Amino acid sequence: MTSKIYEIHWCGIEIEACYKPRDFGGSIAHLEIKSINPPRAPLSITETGYKSHFHPIGTIERVYNGDVVACVVDWLDKEAQSNNVPPLESWTVRVFPAHS
């Protein structure tokens, strides 16, 4: 199966999630999450605005009935509520020039 891209808006940040239910020859599932606008804005799951996550095939389908957006939002919300994440308003957004 090929990858599918999802657009998510969370806490004023535009996020892109790319989900590959079967990656590396069908041996594992892969979810990439990155902040788009503002570019590289930190998220509750990553300070860099990018997260690559490998997990067993069928996890999102089983736990979230295949709803990738619900999975990502739930993950972001849970991490934002943990004691390890500072309040969103205290974050500094750093914008770096694009590489050519």
C-alpha positions as a Python dict, from the first residue, in 0.01 Angstrom:
ca = {
    (1, 'M'): (0, 0, 0),
    (2, 'T'): (125, 348, -77),
    (3, 'S'): (156, 637, 163),
    (4, 'K'): (-126, 877, 238),
    (5, 'I'): (-81, 1239, 350),
    (6, 'Y'): (-312, 1406, 603),
    (7, 'E'): (-340, 1775, 693),
    (8, 'I'): (-403, 1846, 1059),
    (9, 'H'): (-458, 2175, 1243),
    (10, 'W'): (-362, 2158, 1610),
    (11, 'C'): (-318, 2450, 1853),
    (12, 'G'): (-282, 2696, 1565),
    (13, 'I'): (-16, 2485, 1389),
    (14, 'E'): (-63, 2328, 1048),
    (15, 'I'): (73, 1974, 1055),
    (16, 'E'): (131, 1718, 782),
    (17, 'A'): (117, 1349, 865),
    (18, 'C'): (237, 1093, 612),
    (19, 'Y'): (127, 738, 690),
    (20, 'K'): (261, 424, 528),
    (21, 'P'): (65, 125, 662),
    (22, 'R'): (330, -109, 521),
    (23, 'D'): (685, 18, 479),
    (24, 'F'): (1021, -149, 415),
    (25, 'G'): (875, -435, 215),
    (26, 'G'): (564, -464, 430),
    (27, 'S'): (742, -544, 754),
    (28, 'I'): (648, -235, 957),
    (29, 'A'): (420, 72, 952),
    (30, 'H'): (564, 424, 941),
    (31, 'L'): (414, 757, 1048),
    (32, 'E'): (593, 1086, 977),
    (33, 'I'): (467, 1403, 1142),
    (34, 'K'): (594, 1752, 1064),
    (35, 'S'): (481, 2105, 1132),
    (36, 'I'): (424, 2299, 810),
    (37, 'N'): (300, 2640, 920),
    (38, 'P'): (480, 2782, 1101),
    (39, 'P'): (762, 2577, 951),
    (40, 'R'): (940, 2348, 1197),
    (41, 'A'): (724, 2470, 1486),
    (42, 'P'): (783, 2256, 1795),
    (43, 'L'): (508, 2010, 1881),
    (44, 'S'): (433, 1834, 2205),
    (45, 'I'): (591, 1517, 2063),
    (46, 'T'): (899, 1685, 1913),
    (47, 'E'): (1099, 2003, 1970),
    (48, 'T'): (1214, 2007, 1607),
    (49, 'G'): (872, 1996, 1442),
    (50, 'Y'): (948, 1654, 1289),
    (51, 'K'): (878, 1305, 1419),
    (52, 'S'): (935, 970, 1250),
    (53, 'H'): (762, 681, 1422),
    (54, 'F'): (774, 311, 1331),
    (55, 'H'): (518, 75, 1479),
    (56, 'P'): (370, -271, 1418),
    (57, 'I'): (146, -305, 1113),
    (58, 'G'): (-221, -260, 1199),
    (59, 'T'): (-174, -53, 1516),
    (60, 'I'): (-354, 259, 1391),
    (61, 'E'): (-617, 46, 1220),
    (62, 'R'): (-683, -150, 1540),
    (63, 'V'): (-659, 125, 1802),
    (64, 'Y'): (-802, 419, 1601),
    (65, 'N'): (-1012, 230, 1346),
    (66, 'G'): (-770, 352, 1078),
    (67, 'D'): (-817, 721, 1164),
    (68, 'V'): (-466, 864, 1130),
    (69, 'V'): (-578, 1218, 1220),
    (70, 'A'): (-738, 1096, 1544),
    (71, 'C'): (-421, 903, 1627),
    (72, 'V'): (-193, 1204, 1575),
    (73, 'V'): (-422, 1449, 1760),
    (74, 'D'): (-459, 1206, 2051),
    (75, 'W'): (-81, 1163, 2070),
    (76, 'L'): (-23, 1540, 2057),
    (77, 'D'): (-291, 1606, 2321),
    (78, 'K'): (-165, 1337, 2559),
    (79, 'E'): (193, 1461, 2539),
    (80, 'A'): (83, 1824, 2581),
    (81, 'Q'): (-97, 1727, 2902),
    (82, 'S'): (201, 1540, 3046),
    (83, 'N'): (418, 1704, 3309),
    (84, 'N'): (719, 1698, 3077),
    (85, 'V'): (590, 1951, 2824),
    (86, 'P'): (598, 2325, 2899),
    (87, 'P'): (285, 2529, 2821),
    (88, 'L'): (246, 2596, 2448),
    (89, 'E'): (258, 2974, 2492),
    (90, 'S'): (610, 2948, 2636),
    (91, 'W'): (752, 2778, 2324),
    (92, 'T'): (984, 2964, 2091),
    (93, 'V'): (938, 2904, 1720),
    (94, 'R'): (1264, 2905, 1528),
    (95, 'V'): (1252, 2945, 1152),
    (96, 'F'): (1557, 2831, 958),
    (97, 'P'): (1629, 2909, 594),
    (98, 'A'): (1549, 2628, 354),
    (99, 'H'): (1837, 2434, 205),
    (100, 'S'): (1860, 2434, -172),
}
